[in-house]
Amino acid sequence: MVFHKRFVHYYLKYGLFLLLGILALFAVDYGQLKVPELYKYVVNGMNDGVVEIGGATVAFDMDFLLDKICKPLIFVVITVCGGRFLWRYCFFGAAVRVETDIRKRMFDHCKDLSQQFYHFNKVGDLMSLFTNDVDTIQDSFGGGVLTFFDALLLGGLAFTKMLHMNKMLTALSMLPMIILFLMALLIGYFMTKTWDKRQEAFSRLSDFAQESFSGIAVIKAFTKEVKELMAFRKLNKENEKINIKFTRISTLMNILFILFVESVICVIIGYGGYLVYNGTFKAGELVEFISYFTTIIWPIEAVSILIEMTARAKASCKRVDNFLTADIDVKDKEGIDNKERNIKGEIEFKNLNFTYPNSEMQVLTDVSFKINAGENVGLIGKTGAGKTTIVDLIARTYMVDDGKIFVDGEDVNEIPIKELRRHIAYVPQDNFLFSDTIASNIAFSKEDSSDKEAIKEAAVLSDVDSNIMEFPLEYETILGERGVTVSGGQKQRISIARALMKNAEILILDDSVSAVDTKTERIILNNLATTRKGKTTILIAHRISTIERMDKIIFIDDGKVLDVGTHKELIERNKDYAEMVKSQMLEDKEAKEEEKDA
């Protein structure tokens, strides 16, 4: 069963379902225990020719068989079948609802977790939570309630009837079962620890497989198939060992159970046969008693199953709970004003210093600059200078101190994250595309994805429309996982089209034209300049030619803003920028000469 504090409230939430299931289970168990009584009447009637029933002696004939055996048996069969359908629907239906609700809570929590969380927690491990662990909790919730109450009701009723028939024989039958129960508790303790290790091994295996599938092109390009296969075999072997260990413990419990049960049957037959011999029991009573004991075997076995199930659920609940209680690093301040803002796109940094969470190295130092609403601004600098970090902070990907970043003159921490991002369209370096149609990927940023004209217009502005039209299904072409169906340049331009579709007041392009040729780059930049007049556009680039016509260029190096101004102004007053321009011009010249020679 599921006893974790975070999940026990589901027993109350689905209490009516469970109560109805318990009532159906009681009817089934009560009906099952009527069958041994019927066996007794048949055996005694066959031996004696008469049957004692209700204090009276009745002849064992065809009328007795039809009225007292067959009719009640038919009623029992109908009750058992109907009751089993009802309790299955109630218990397992409630369990599926619990599973759905937990997954919903987990996915809802996912969207609030910061990028930092996903940097430290691998996809494979997270997926095992959503599959293996949640499935385990579901099994333990529905199956656990069923197993517990079935053992309690069926076992209790059968034990009462056995005790009523003969106390000594019942005591001899139950003593080994008590010893078995104590041993099962001890084995269950080790099963809990082993199951936890089993889940961790599965997570590592799942994560490695997922990463290998995603990077299969790289693996093949560097002919590292054998290396990856050996690494997978090692993880697979670890998973095999821990599963074998768990199976060994589980099998030990089952073997002990069979051993004790068979020994008790020997005791019942031996002592019960003696009772028949001295006249205390009739043959029918012994058959009835044995039937009750075989009925009680399941409740006793259910105890070991319940211990194993609870052990697995305990480990899985702990893992899921750790995920659900993971801190939300980036969140709104308490008491923040949730009113809608009419953001125009003015952005200002004031002496901002920034260090990534769980890191000691400062990546931004005393960063100050201002972007006026409607300006086209370029961010340029060496790799690792801090450009992406700056735009991530504008989009509130990480928390910053109060009074450091302002949007339209308002502290960014005073603006709800959702409201701020509603006015931002972002094309990150990793141009992620969903395994969906091209049209759906472009329209992802809009609530209404059925506006085909708007989708096409966004594609035209990002200069990808002609490429899309070359596909047989055009905009209805299904992209492979992470957009593998299209080239790098097409992937970038589809991502740009998705951002343009939003028509946000602030557009951020993080090195988003690096995979396209110079001509296509120029077309996209001209379209942006024409269609986004009055709206703020921030473009991160490594090529000077990409941003030289921007209204303003922010030159960054080693986490510091070295200068801010137009391309012409920076060449005149900043030696480092002028040297970068000169260096790139030489590289471009050499590249052109090499093309001519080729």
C-alpha positions, 0 to 999 in steps of 0.5 A: 500500500501507499503510506507516504504523507504526500500520497495518503490523501488519495485514500480520502479523495477516492474514499467512495470508490474504495468503500464500494469496492470493499463492500463488493469484496466482502460479498465475494469473500462471503460467497466464496466461504459458502462453497466449503459448507456445500462441499461438506453436505455433499461428502457427508450425504454421499457417506451417510445418505443423510445430511444434518442441516439447520439442526435437522436431519434431511435425506440426501437425494436429488431434491436436496441437491437441487434446492440446497446445493445447486441453487445456492451455488448458482447464486454464489457464482453470480455474486462472485462474478458481479462482485469481482467486476465491481471491485476491480472497477473500483480499486483499479479505476481509483488507482488509474485516477491516482496515477493520472493525478500524480503525473499531472502534478509532476508535469505541472511542477516540471514547468516551474522548475528552472533550467538549473534543475534540468542541468543537474538532473538527466532526462532518463532519470526524470523519465523513469520517475514518470514511468517506472515509479508512478506505475509502482505507486499505481500498482501499490495503491489499487493492488495494495487496497485490494490485497489488504482488505481481501486478506483481512476479510477473507482471512478473518472470515475463514479463520473464524470458521476454522476456530469455530470448528476446532480450536486446536487444529486451528492453532496448529495451522496458524502457528507456522503462519505466524513465524512466516509472517515475522520472516516476511517482515524481515525480508521485506526490509531488505526488499525495500533497499534492493528495490531502491537500488533497482530503480536507480540502476534502471534510471542510469540505463534509461538515461544512457539509452535516451542520450545514445538515441539522441546522439546517434548521428555523432556516435556514427560519425566518430565510429564509436558504436563499439564504445557505446555498446560496451558502456551500455553492456556495463550498465545493463549488467548492473541492472541485471545484477540488482534485478537478480538480487531482488528476484532472489529475495522475492523468490526466497519469500515465495519458497518459504511460503510454499514450505510453511503452507505444505507443512501445515497441510500435512499437519491438518491431514494428520491431526484432522484424520485422527479427529475423523477416526475418533468421531470428532469430525466427519469426513465432510467437516475435514474437507470443509476445514481443509477448504477453509485453510486453502482459502486462507492461504491466499490472505497469508500469501497476500501478506508477503505480497503486500510487504513486497508491494509496500517496499517497492512503493515506499522507494518509489514514493520517496523518489517522486516526493524528492522530485515534487519537493524540488525547490523552484529556483525562479519564482515571483515575489510574494504579494506581487501585482499580477495586473497586465502590463503594456510593455513597450520594450525598454530594458536597463541593466544597473551594475549587475553582478551575476553568479550561476547557482551552485557556482562560485565563478562570477560570470557577469561583473558590473554590467550596465547598459540601456536599450530604448524601446524600439531599438535594434541592438546587437550583442557581440563578444568572444565565446563565453563572454556572457552574452547568452547569460544577459538575455537569459536574465532578461527573460527571467531564466535565473533570479537576480537581485532587486534593482539590477534589471528594469523593463519599462522602468519597472524592476523586473522582480516586480513583474510576474514572470508569466506576464514578462515572458508574454511580451518576449519572443526568444530564439535560443542557441539550441533551436529545438523543434517538436516532432510535429508538423512545420505549421504547428512548430511555427504556430507554437507561440500562438494560442490560435494555430489555425491561421495559415496566412500568419504562419506562411507570413512568418515563414516568408519573413524568416526566408524559409517559405521556399524551402518548406514548399519543396517538401511533398506535404509542405507545411504539413510535413512532420519533423523528426525528433528535435527537427532532424528532418531539416537542415541546421539552417532551416531549423534556425529559420523555422525557430525564427518564424516561430518567434516572429509569429508571436509578434512580441514587443521584445525579440531575442535572437541568440546567434540565430543566423549562424547556420545560414549564408550571408545572403539569407542572413541579410534578407532576414535582417532586412525583414526584421528591420522592416516589420519590427519598427517600434519593437525592441530586437536584441541579436547576439552574433559572432560576426560583425557583419550581422550587427553592424547596421544595428541602432546600438551594439553592446560589446562584451568581454569576460562578463563585462560591458566594454563599450556601447554605441554604433558600429562606427562609434565603437571602431573609433573609440574602442581598440578591442572592437576595432581589432575584432573588425579588422580580424574578421575582415581579414578572415572573410578576405582569405575565405573569398580568395580560397573560394576563387582558388578552388 
